[in-house]
Amino acid sequence: MANSARNIFIETSIQIERILGRRARKEQIQAVLESAKVSTSSYVWMEFRRTALQAMAYLLTIIRQMQQEGEADIFFSELMKRVASGTAIGYSQRVLQRVLLAYGYILETFPYSPVRATTLIDYLEFNIEYLIPARFFQRIDEFITNIDCDLVRPNISIGDYFQSRLSCNAAAAQCSLVDFLVCHQSELIVLEHVLTQANPDQINPGALAALRRVNLDVTKAKGERTCWALSDIIIALEASDDDLIYTTDNHFDIICAALGKRRFVELRVEKLKIH
């Protein structure tokens, strides 16, 4: 199917699958993007850093610990046992899923173990610092930076769930989120009304609570407690009216309908349609 007339905005879930997903899935995404004008944003890049890259850094820290304990060769069975008992598991199921995706990414290059610890450490460091960021930006025609998120600046570490994690303090944040949302206040009010009236199964209750806080006082938007809860809304607002928002997150259905935006939806039978 030709995509020459399409503008596609890639959301975080697609970027994760595009880089860390199954081989067939990556090929499917590549086919969707073929000949399209593709955009994404610094906010999506922030989410990718605090999810996919932080999961990679988590595995890197575990391997370094194993090396420090005298394991010059890493057996993947032992690495998986460390993952199962590690600190990231206490965060959420989604964090665990991303760690497992990162683990699978390693296995694509090193299908057999043991592997020298130094080899795995060099591999992960190179991927986190250079290769995976390059793949994130590959095929991107437009990179939207209107939020100017602090967490994508060069001096900000991604964390590893052990000593630190990527986080945002409301009092310290220097981004442009408040100014951006001020420009979209009428849309946010409409969206709050739509989400309030919607079936609870269609919405993220955390997003609605955050939206209500922001509509009462837009300056409360900064900081991870509110900003990250509003992530789907922020991303939908970033996409232009001509963009098809490419995502696996079904919460975008009602958000896009309320904002007059469109999703690019893939059918399970591999046919594609536009909502």
DRENDO-1510 file (C-alpha; in Angstrom, 1 decimal, always signed):
<recs>
REC; n; res; u; v; w
REC; 1; MET; +0.0; +0.0; +0.0 .
REC; 2; ALA; +1.5; +3.3; -1.0 .
REC; 3; ASN; +2.0; +5.9; +1.8 .
REC; 4; SER; +3.3; +8.8; -0.3 .
REC; 5; ALA; +0.5; +11.2; +0.7 .
REC; 6; ARG; +0.8; +10.3; +4.4 .
REC; 7; ASN; +2.2; +12.3; +7.3 .
REC; 8; ILE; +2.9; +10.0; +10.2 .
REC; 9; PHE; +3.8; +11.0; +13.8 .
REC; 10; ILE; +5.5; +8.2; +15.7 .
REC; 11; GLU; +4.5; +7.8; +19.3 .
REC; 12; THR; +6.7; +6.2; +22.0 .
REC; 13; SER; +5.2; +2.7; +21.8 .
REC; 14; ILE; +6.0; +2.5; +18.1 .
REC; 15; GLN; +9.5; +3.7; +18.6 .
REC; 16; ILE; +10.1; +1.0; +21.2 .
REC; 17; GLU; +8.7; -1.7; +19.0 .
REC; 18; ARG; +10.5; -0.3; +15.9 .
REC; 19; ILE; +13.9; -0.7; +17.7 .
REC; 20; LEU; +13.4; -3.5; +20.3 .
REC; 21; GLY; +10.4; -5.4; +18.9 .
REC; 22; ARG; +10.1; -8.7; +17.1 .
REC; 23; ARG; +11.7; -9.0; +13.7 .
REC; 24; ALA; +8.4; -9.3; +11.9 .
REC; 25; ARG; +7.0; -6.3; +13.9 .
REC; 26; LYS; +10.0; -4.1; +12.9 .
REC; 27; GLU; +9.5; -5.0; +9.3 .
REC; 28; GLN; +5.8; -4.2; +9.5 .
REC; 29; ILE; +6.5; -0.8; +11.0 .
REC; 30; GLN; +9.2; -0.1; +8.4 .
REC; 31; ALA; +6.6; -0.9; +5.7 .
REC; 32; VAL; +4.2; +1.6; +7.2 .
REC; 33; LEU; +6.8; +4.3; +7.2 .
REC; 34; GLU; +8.0; +3.7; +3.7 .
REC; 35; SER; +7.5; +6.8; +1.5 .
REC; 36; ALA; +5.7; +8.7; +4.3 .
REC; 37; LYS; +6.8; +12.0; +5.9 .
REC; 38; VAL; +7.6; +10.9; +9.4 .
REC; 39; SER; +7.8; +13.1; +12.5 .
REC; 40; THR; +8.3; +12.6; +16.2 .
REC; 41; SER; +9.1; +14.9; +19.1 .
REC; 42; SER; +11.5; +15.7; +22.0 .
REC; 43; TYR; +8.8; +14.6; +24.3 .
REC; 44; VAL; +8.6; +11.1; +22.7 .
REC; 45; TRP; +12.4; +11.0; +22.8 .
REC; 46; MET; +12.2; +11.7; +26.6 .
REC; 47; GLU; +9.8; +8.9; +27.0 .
REC; 48; PHE; +11.9; +6.6; +25.0 .
REC; 49; ARG; +15.0; +7.5; +27.1 .
REC; 50; ARG; +13.2; +6.8; +30.4 .
REC; 51; THR; +11.7; +3.5; +29.2 .
REC; 52; ALA; +13.8; +1.7; +26.6 .
REC; 53; LEU; +17.2; +3.2; +27.3 .
REC; 54; GLN; +16.8; +3.0; +31.0 .
REC; 55; ALA; +15.9; -0.7; +30.7 .
REC; 56; MET; +19.1; -1.2; +28.7 .
REC; 57; ALA; +21.1; +0.7; +31.4 .
REC; 58; TYR; +19.5; -1.5; +34.1 .
REC; 59; LEU; +20.9; -4.6; +32.3 .
REC; 60; LEU; +24.3; -2.9; +31.9 .
REC; 61; THR; +24.5; -2.2; +35.7 .
REC; 62; ILE; +23.6; -5.8; +36.5 .
REC; 63; ILE; +26.3; -7.1; +34.2 .
REC; 64; ARG; +28.9; -4.7; +35.7 .
REC; 65; GLN; +27.9; -6.0; +39.2 .
REC; 66; MET; +28.4; -9.6; +38.0 .
REC; 67; GLN; +31.8; -8.7; +36.6 .
REC; 68; GLN; +32.8; -7.0; +39.9 .
REC; 69; GLU; +31.8; -10.1; +41.7 .
REC; 70; GLY; +34.3; -12.1; +39.6 .
REC; 71; GLU; +32.2; -13.4; +36.8 .
REC; 72; ALA; +34.4; -12.7; +33.8 .
REC; 73; ASP; +32.0; -14.7; +31.6 .
REC; 74; ILE; +28.2; -14.0; +31.7 .
REC; 75; PHE; +25.8; -16.9; +31.4 .
REC; 76; PHE; +22.4; -15.6; +30.2 .
REC; 77; SER; +20.6; -18.0; +32.6 .
REC; 78; GLU; +22.4; -16.2; +35.5 .
REC; 79; LEU; +21.7; -12.8; +34.1 .
REC; 80; MET; +18.0; -13.6; +33.8 .
REC; 81; LYS; +17.9; -14.7; +37.5 .
REC; 82; ARG; +19.5; -11.4; +38.5 .
REC; 83; VAL; +16.8; -9.6; +36.5 .
REC; 84; ALA; +14.1; -11.5; +38.2 .
REC; 85; SER; +15.3; -10.4; +41.7 .
REC; 86; GLY; +16.4; -6.9; +40.7 .
REC; 87; THR; +15.1; -3.5; +41.8 .
REC; 88; ALA; +13.4; -2.7; +38.5 .
REC; 89; ILE; +10.9; -5.5; +39.0 .
REC; 90; GLY; +9.4; -3.5; +41.9 .
REC; 91; TYR; +8.4; -0.6; +39.6 .
REC; 92; SER; +5.8; -1.9; +37.4 .
REC; 93; GLN; +4.9; -4.7; +34.9 .
REC; 94; ARG; +5.6; -2.3; +32.1 .
REC; 95; VAL; +9.1; -1.7; +33.3 .
REC; 96; LEU; +9.7; -5.5; +33.4 .
REC; 97; GLN; +8.3; -5.8; +29.9 .
REC; 98; ARG; +10.8; -3.2; +28.7 .
REC; 99; VAL; +13.7; -4.9; +30.5 .
REC; 100; LEU; +12.7; -8.2; +28.8 .
REC; 101; LEU; +12.6; -6.4; +25.4 .
REC; 102; ALA; +16.1; -5.1; +26.1 .
REC; 103; TYR; +17.2; -8.6; +27.1 .
REC; 104; GLY; +15.9; -9.9; +23.8 .
REC; 105; TYR; +17.7; -7.2; +22.0 .
REC; 106; ILE; +21.0; -8.5; +23.5 .
REC; 107; LEU; +20.1; -12.1; +22.5 .
REC; 108; GLU; +19.7; -11.0; +18.9 .
REC; 109; THR; +23.4; -10.2; +18.8 .
REC; 110; PHE; +24.6; -12.9; +21.3 .
REC; 111; PRO; +22.3; -15.9; +21.0 .
REC; 112; TYR; +24.7; -18.1; +22.9 .
REC; 113; SER; +26.4; -17.8; +26.3 .
REC; 114; PRO; +28.7; -17.4; +28.0 .
REC; 115; VAL; +29.8; -14.1; +26.6 .
REC; 116; ARG; +32.7; -12.1; +28.1 .
REC; 117; ALA; +31.5; -9.5; +30.5 .
REC; 118; THR; +33.7; -6.9; +28.9 .
REC; 119; THR; +32.2; -7.6; +25.5 .
REC; 120; LEU; +28.6; -7.2; +26.8 .
REC; 121; ILE; +29.5; -4.0; +28.7 .
REC; 122; ASP; +31.1; -2.5; +25.6 .
REC; 123; TYR; +28.1; -3.6; +23.5 .
REC; 124; LEU; +25.5; -2.0; +25.8 .
REC; 125; GLU; +27.5; +1.2; +26.4 .
REC; 126; PHE; +27.8; +1.6; +22.6 .
REC; 127; ASN; +24.1; +0.9; +22.0 .
REC; 128; ILE; +22.9; +3.2; +24.8 .
REC; 129; GLU; +25.2; +6.1; +23.9 .
REC; 130; TYR; +25.2; +5.9; +20.1 .
REC; 131; LEU; +23.5; +3.1; +18.2 .
REC; 132; ILE; +20.0; +3.1; +19.7 .
REC; 133; PRO; +19.7; +6.9; +19.6 .
REC; 134; ALA; +20.7; +6.8; +16.0 .
REC; 135; ARG; +18.0; +4.2; +15.3 .
REC; 136; PHE; +15.5; +6.4; +17.1 .
REC; 137; PHE; +16.2; +9.3; +14.7 .
REC; 138; GLN; +16.6; +7.2; +11.6 .
REC; 139; ARG; +13.9; +7.9; +9.0 .
REC; 140; ILE; +12.6; +11.0; +11.0 .
REC; 141; ASP; +11.9; +13.9; +8.7 .
REC; 142; GLU; +10.7; +16.3; +11.4 .
REC; 143; PHE; +11.7; +16.5; +15.1 .
REC; 144; ILE; +9.3; +18.7; +17.1 .
REC; 145; THR; +10.8; +20.5; +20.1 .
REC; 146; ASN; +8.1; +22.8; +21.3 .
REC; 147; ILE; +8.1; +21.3; +24.8 .
REC; 148; ASP; +11.9; +21.7; +25.1 .
REC; 149; CYS; +12.0; +18.9; +27.8 .
REC; 150; ASP; +14.8; +19.2; +30.3 .
REC; 151; LEU; +15.3; +15.4; +30.3 .
REC; 152; VAL; +16.7; +15.2; +26.8 .
REC; 153; ARG; +19.5; +17.6; +27.4 .
REC; 154; PRO; +23.1; +16.3; +27.0 .
REC; 155; ASN; +24.0; +16.5; +30.6 .
REC; 156; ILE; +21.0; +14.5; +31.9 .
REC; 157; SER; +21.8; +10.8; +32.8 .
REC; 158; ILE; +19.1; +8.3; +32.0 .
REC; 159; GLY; +19.6; +6.4; +35.3 .
REC; 160; ASP; +19.4; +2.6; +35.8 .
REC; 161; TYR; +16.8; +1.9; +38.5 .
REC; 162; PHE; +19.6; +1.2; +41.0 .
REC; 163; GLN; +21.4; +4.4; +41.9 .
REC; 164; SER; +19.0; +6.7; +40.1 .
REC; 165; ARG; +16.2; +7.0; +37.5 .
REC; 166; LEU; +15.2; +9.6; +35.0 .
REC; 167; SER; +12.9; +11.9; +36.9 .
REC; 168; CYS; +11.6; +15.5; +36.8 .
REC; 169; ASN; +11.0; +17.8; +39.7 .
REC; 170; ALA; +8.3; +20.4; +39.2 .
REC; 171; ALA; +10.1; +23.1; +41.1 .
REC; 172; ALA; +13.3; +22.7; +39.1 .
REC; 173; ALA; +11.8; +22.1; +35.6 .
REC; 174; GLN; +12.8; +24.7; +33.0 .
REC; 175; CYS; +10.9; +23.3; +30.1 .
REC; 176; SER; +8.3; +25.1; +27.9 .
REC; 177; LEU; +5.4; +22.8; +28.8 .
REC; 178; VAL; +3.3; +25.4; +30.6 .
REC; 179; ASP; +3.6; +27.8; +27.6 .
REC; 180; PHE; +2.7; +25.0; +25.2 .
REC; 181; LEU; -0.4; +24.1; +27.2 .
REC; 182; VAL; -1.6; +27.7; +27.5 .
REC; 183; CYS; -1.8; +27.7; +23.7 .
REC; 184; HIS; -4.1; +24.7; +23.9 .
REC; 185; GLN; -6.3; +25.6; +26.9 .
REC; 186; SER; -9.6; +25.6; +25.0 .
REC; 187; GLU; -8.8; +22.1; +23.7 .
REC; 188; LEU; -7.9; +20.9; +27.2 .
REC; 189; ILE; -11.2; +22.1; +28.5 .
REC; 190; VAL; -13.1; +20.2; +25.7 .
REC; 191; LEU; -11.0; +17.1; +26.4 .
REC; 192; GLU; -11.7; +17.2; +30.1 .
REC; 193; HIS; -15.4; +17.3; +29.3 .
REC; 194; VAL; -15.2; +14.4; +26.9 .
REC; 195; LEU; -13.1; +12.2; +29.2 .
REC; 196; THR; -15.4; +12.9; +32.1 .
REC; 197; GLN; -18.4; +11.7; +30.1 .
REC; 198; ALA; -16.6; +8.7; +28.6 .
REC; 199; ASN; -16.9; +5.1; +29.6 .
REC; 200; PRO; -14.3; +4.5; +32.3 .
REC; 201; ASP; -12.8; +1.6; +30.3 .
REC; 202; GLN; -11.9; +4.1; +27.5 .
REC; 203; ILE; -9.8; +6.5; +29.6 .
REC; 204; ASN; -6.7; +6.6; +31.8 .
REC; 205; PRO; -8.0; +7.8; +35.2 .
REC; 206; GLY; -4.6; +9.2; +36.1 .
REC; 207; ALA; -4.6; +11.3; +32.9 .
REC; 208; LEU; -8.1; +12.7; +33.7 .
REC; 209; ALA; -7.1; +13.6; +37.3 .
REC; 210; ALA; -3.9; +15.4; +35.9 .
REC; 211; LEU; -6.0; +17.2; +33.3 .
REC; 212; ARG; -8.4; +18.5; +35.9 .
REC; 213; ARG; -5.4; +19.9; +37.9 .
REC; 214; VAL; -4.0; +21.6; +34.9 .
REC; 215; ASN; -7.3; +23.1; +33.8 .
REC; 216; LEU; -7.6; +24.6; +37.3 .
REC; 217; ASP; -4.0; +25.9; +37.2 .
REC; 218; VAL; -1.9; +25.3; +34.2 .
REC; 219; THR; +1.3; +26.1; +36.1 .
REC; 220; LYS; +0.8; +22.7; +37.9 .
REC; 221; ALA; +1.6; +20.9; +34.7 .
REC; 222; LYS; +5.4; +20.7; +35.3 .
REC; 223; GLY; +7.0; +17.7; +37.1 .
REC; 224; GLU; +6.6; +14.0; +36.4 .
REC; 225; ARG; +3.6; +13.5; +38.6 .
REC; 226; THR; +1.4; +15.6; +36.3 .
REC; 227; CYS; +3.4; +15.9; +33.1 .
REC; 228; TRP; +3.9; +12.1; +32.6 .
REC; 229; ALA; +0.3; +11.4; +33.4 .
REC; 230; LEU; -0.6; +13.8; +30.6 .
REC; 231; SER; +1.8; +12.2; +28.1 .
REC; 232; ASP; -0.7; +10.9; +25.7 .
REC; 233; ILE; -2.5; +14.3; +25.6 .
REC; 234; ILE; +0.7; +16.2; +25.2 .
REC; 235; ILE; +1.8; +14.0; +22.3 .
REC; 236; ALA; -1.6; +14.2; +20.6 .
REC; 237; LEU; -1.4; +18.0; +20.9 .
REC; 238; GLU; +2.1; +18.0; +19.4 .
REC; 239; ALA; +1.0; +16.2; +16.3 .
REC; 240; SER; -0.3; +18.4; +13.5 .
REC; 241; ASP; -3.8; +18.1; +12.1 .
REC; 242; ASP; -2.4; +16.5; +9.0 .
REC; 243; ASP; -0.5; +13.8; +11.0 .
REC; 244; LEU; -1.7; +10.3; +11.5 .
REC; 245; ILE; -0.6; +9.4; +15.1 .
REC; 246; TYR; +1.1; +6.0; +15.0 .
REC; 247; THR; +0.7; +4.3; +18.3 .
REC; 248; THR; -0.3; +1.0; +20.0 .
REC; 249; ASP; -1.9; +2.9; +22.9 .
REC; 250; ASN; -5.7; +2.6; +22.7 .
REC; 251; HIS; -6.2; +5.7; +25.0 .
REC; 252; PHE; -5.4; +7.7; +21.9 .
REC; 253; ASP; -8.8; +6.7; +20.4 .
REC; 254; ILE; -10.8; +9.0; +22.6 .
REC; 255; ILE; -8.1; +11.7; +22.8 .
REC; 256; CYS; -7.8; +12.0; +19.1 .
REC; 257; ALA; -11.6; +12.0; +18.6 .
REC; 258; ALA; -11.9; +14.9; +21.1 .
REC; 259; LEU; -9.0; +16.9; +19.6 .
REC; 260; GLY; -9.9; +16.3; +15.9 .
REC; 261; LYS; -6.8; +14.3; +15.4 .
REC; 262; ARG; -6.4; +10.9; +13.6 .
REC; 263; ARG; -4.8; +7.6; +14.5 .
REC; 264; PHE; -3.0; +5.2; +12.2 .
REC; 265; VAL; -4.4; +1.8; +13.2 .
REC; 266; GLU; -3.1; -1.5; +12.2 .
REC; 267; LEU; -5.4; -4.5; +12.0 .
REC; 268; ARG; -4.4; -7.8; +13.4 .
REC; 269; VAL; -4.8; -9.4; +10.0 .
REC; 270; GLU; -1.9; -7.1; +8.9 .
REC; 271; LYS; -4.2; -4.8; +6.8 .
REC; 272; LEU; -4.0; -1.1; +7.7 .
REC; 273; LYS; -6.8; +1.4; +8.1 .
REC; 274; ILE; -7.2; +5.0; +9.2 .
REC; 275; HIS; -9.5; +6.2; +11.9 .
</recs>
